[in-house]
């Protein structure tokens, strides 16, 4: 069985300690630690832009994670945060402190622009050249509307980077919205050799570029073939965990902690049986 995890992004209106308590209560065992900066007042669970008490902050975050016995699968950052050497140096230090060798970022740029695609590739290669020296991998999410958004552009990206250190952060909902007839299960199968990390959620029936409302992202509430996706994920030898990532919760201040927690518990309960891998043993009795 793959481990089930959750991004702390779902709890950006709450403290890291509240987030970890909630994820633990839901049955999750690993986390994506959100270090993306907030422009609208949400909590930054790992602050890479602190100018004072930086070491104390990293130590406090690490201790809080240890208190709940979590493993950090990755640190999530924005495109802006991998653009500057100083930001990357802080990211390297934080990654080592948190015990992870993987940083996740979404594709930047715009779709169907050669210039934008090449600029994004250059950004990724520049960031990776700095991160690689510290043994840190960069996992890039194909994102609808951006330079890397479907199977073809993801495969092209992988021909222009060092595949030992740059891979894909697969989120089926972006593939689903990339084309009217895109098949996320087939995409996962085709892109599997390049995938470093996996994100899981559901999506409304509509394939319009805009993501569906929060409620339709809860696994089991949408149109994605999560059974088919899980069937591939649980057999991927290089993937240890599937991470729940529901977007838009931080824009819903009316959602209480208990409301968010209900979503996470429901999601984890739905996903666990799908990612269970039955292995027969000599003691198995067939009736």
N, C-alpha and C positions, 0 to 999 in steps of 0.2 A: 504493500500500500504506500502510495506517495503521502508525504506529510501534507496536511492542510494548514495554510497560513493565511494571514490577513495583512493588508497594508494599514499602517497607522493613519494613512490619509483619511480613512473613514471616520476617524475620531478627531479631526482637526479642530473641532470646537471644544475639545476636552484635553486634559493634561495627558502626558505620556503614561503616567501611572494609571489613570482611568482607562486609557486605551488598552494597556497590557492586561489589566484585570479583566476587561471585557473580552478580549481575544482569548485569554486563558479559560474563562468561564464558558466560552462557546465551544471549546475543544480544539482550538488552534494551537499549533506548537512552534511555528516560525513566523517571522514578521519581515515585511518590507518596511524599513524605517524611513519615514518621510522627512527629507531635509529641504524641500522646496520652500522658498520664501513666500510669505503671505502678504498681499497688498491690502487685504480687507479685514485684518485683525484676528485671523485664526492662529491657533497655537502652532509654533514651529517646534516639532519634537526633537530635531537635531539642528541646531543653529550654527551654520558654517560662517556666518557674517559677524559673529561677536568680536568686539574689539578688546574686551577685557575678560578676565577670568575664564579664558578659553579652556585651559586644561581642567579646571574645576568643573566646567560645564560638561565636557566629554566624560569625565570620571563619574559625574552624577547620572548622566544618561546610561552609561555602561552599567553602573551599579543597579539602577532601576530595572534594566533588562535582566540582569543576573537575578534580582530578587524574584522575578517571575519565571526564571529558568527558560528563557527564550533564546533561540538562535536567530541571528540577523542574517536573513538570506541575501539581502541587498540593501543599498541606500539609494533612495530615489531623489534625483535632482532635476533641475530645469536646464534647458539649452543655454540660458544665460550663465549658469553656474559652471559650465565646462568651457566657457569662452576665454577665461582669463587665467594665466599661470598661477596667480596668487590664490584664486578660488580652488584650483586643482590641488595645490599644495595642502590647503586646509582639508580638502576632501580625502587626500591620501592619509593624512594624520588621523582623521576621524575614522576612516575605514579600518585602519590598523587597530585603533582603540576598540572598535565595535566587533572586531573579529570576522569581518567579511572581506571577500576579494572581488565583489561584484557591485558595480554602480549601474543603475538603470536610468535611461533618459528616453524621451519620446523624440521621434523624428521632427526636425524643424523644416524650414523652407516651405515651398508651395508645390503642389502637384503640377505635372506636365510642363515644367520649366527646366530645360537643360542647365541653364546658368544656376538656378536655385539648387538643383540636385548636386552639381559639382561643388558649389560652395558648402553645402552640408557635408559632403564627403570629406572635404578639406578640414572642416571643423572637427569631425569625428577622428580623422587621422592625427590631427594635431593634439587633441586631447588624449588619444590613446598612446601617442608617443611619450607623453609625460607619465600617464598612469602605468604603462607597461613596466617602466623602470622600477616600480614598486609592486609589481606582480598583481596589479588590479585589472580586472576585465571590465569592458564597457558593453552593456546589453541595450540595444537600440530597439525601441518599439515602433514598428510600422504604424502610421497614424493617418486616418482618412483626411484628405485635404492637404497633406504635407508632402515633402519631396519623396519620402519612402512611405508608401501607403498600401501596396499590394504585393502579390507574389513576385511579379516581374521586377519591380523596383527594389524589393528586398534582396532578391537574388543578384541583381546588378550591384547593389551596395556591397554584397559579400565578395564580389570579384575585385573590389577596389580598396579593401581593407586587409589588415592582418587577421585572418580568421582564428588565429590562436588566442587573440586578445579582444576581438570585437565580434559580437554575435547578436542574436535577435531576442527581444523580449516579446513573446507572442501573445497577442490579445485578439481573440477571434472576432470580437465585436467590430474592430476596425476593418478587418478583412471583409466581414459581412456587409459593411456599409460602403466598401470601396467600389463595388460594381453591382449592377442589378441582379446578376446571376452568380456572384462569387460564392464558392463553396468553402467555408472555413475548415471543414474536416479534411478536404483534399489539400487545402493550403497548408495545414499543420503537417500533413504527411509529407508534402513536398519540401517544406522548409525545415523539417525535423533535424537534419544534420547541422544546421546553423544556429539552432535555438539554445540559448543559455538559460533563459528564465521563462516562466509561463504565468500569465494572469488570467483569472477566470471570473466571469460574470455572465448574465443573460442579456438579452436585448429584445426590444419590442419588434413586432412583425415588420414595421416600416424600415426600409433601407435608406431613408434620407440621411444625409451626412450628419445632421445634428443627433447627438446621443439621446436615447430615450430617457424618460423620467426615472428617478431613483427606483421607484417601486418595480418597474419592468426589468431592472438590472439584477434583481434578486434571483438567483438560480432557481429555475422551475416556473418563473413568472413570465418568461418570454418565449421567443421562437427559435433560439439556437439549439442545434443538435448537441447538447451537452453530453449525452450518452456516447455519441460517436467520438467527440473530442476527448472525453475521459478515457475511452478505450485505447486511444493512441498515447495519451499522456502517461498512463500508468505503465506503459511498456518502454518509455524512453529512458535508457540507462543513464543519461547525463543530466536528468532532471530529478531532483530530490523532493521538490515541493511544488504544489500549485497554490498560488496566492490570490485570495479574494481581493478584488479592487472595484469598488462601486464609486462612480464619480458623481459629484453634484451635491453630496450630503452637506458639505460645508457651506453651500449656498442656501441651505434650508435651516435658518436659525430656530425655527419653531420645533424642529425635531429634538426631543429630549434625549438624554443619554439612554433611557430605557427603550425609546423608539429605535434608535440606532442599534442598540444591543439586540433587539428582536430581529432586525434584519441580518445581523451577523450570525446569530444562532441559527436562524432559518436557513441561511446560505450554507453554513458549515454542515448542518444536518443533512441537507440535500446532496452535497458534494461527496461526503465521506463514503457512502455506499458505492458511488460511481467509480471512485478511485481505489476501491478495495480490489486487490488482485488475489484470486483464489489459487492456491498451489496445492496440488494433490500430493499426498505422502503415502508411503507403503501401508500406513495404518488406516487409510481412508476406506470406509465401508460404503459400498454402493447398494442401495436398497431399491 
